[in-house]
Amino acid sequence: MINLAKQQGELISTEPRINDRIRVPEVRLIGYDGEQLGVTAIDKALKLSEEIGLDLVEISPDANPPVCKIMDFGKYKYEIAQKAREARQNQTHIVVKEMRLRPSIEPHDYETKRNHIERFLAGGDKVKVTIQFRGREQSRPEMGYRLLQKIAEELSEVSIVEFAAKQEGRNMTMVLGPAKKSGATKKAAPKAPVKEKMDLAAKSTGGK
């Protein structure tokens, strides 16, 4: 039935049923103040909501009988939309970048790739750093380990090691994540006491 409706281009509402759209003989009713009013005939529930000037909203349609609450449906929809908006804003889309290096990388290439890693981290992305071993390099895994350690140390102010260096076949990998920003600011150097300043001034003028 649902598939047929979709094929015919009909839209299936995901909103809760309200007022006269609730087509059941009785409901488990919750008052506008949260009071449990028990199982109530639908006609009586609708009458109560009309007398208060609010809506009867089906909040749990799968219950037996369905649970309905007397509320301001317009306000309810606004609050739901607001919560959904806040949830979307709080979501962070973290991308894992990958940077590949060789154990015998040249200093210039190393600096370039390290700068790329730092830029990725500053942008909020994680970075998977991969050391690729070829030929005889596979017998010297410590070279790759030292290189990964060097990167981690040099970028320690902007990153944290989420996954330590690990050998995976011909590769050795490490994952860096962006460091949490701290709101702390560097404290200014303490000022010299007034008496100390006067003593220094006296010395500079020969005690005069």
Buried (B, 14 or more C-beta within 10 A) or exposed (E): EEEEEEEEEEEEEEEBBBBEEBEBEBBBBBBBEEEEBEEBEBEEBBEBBEEBEBBBBBBBBEEEBBBBBBBBBEEBEEEEEEEEEEEEEEEEEEEEBEBEBBBEBEEEEBEEBBEEBBEBBEEEBBBBBBBEBEEEBEEEBEBBBBBBBEBBEBBEEBBBBBEEBEBEEEEBBBBBBBBEEEEEEEEEEEEEEEEEEEEEEEEEEEEE
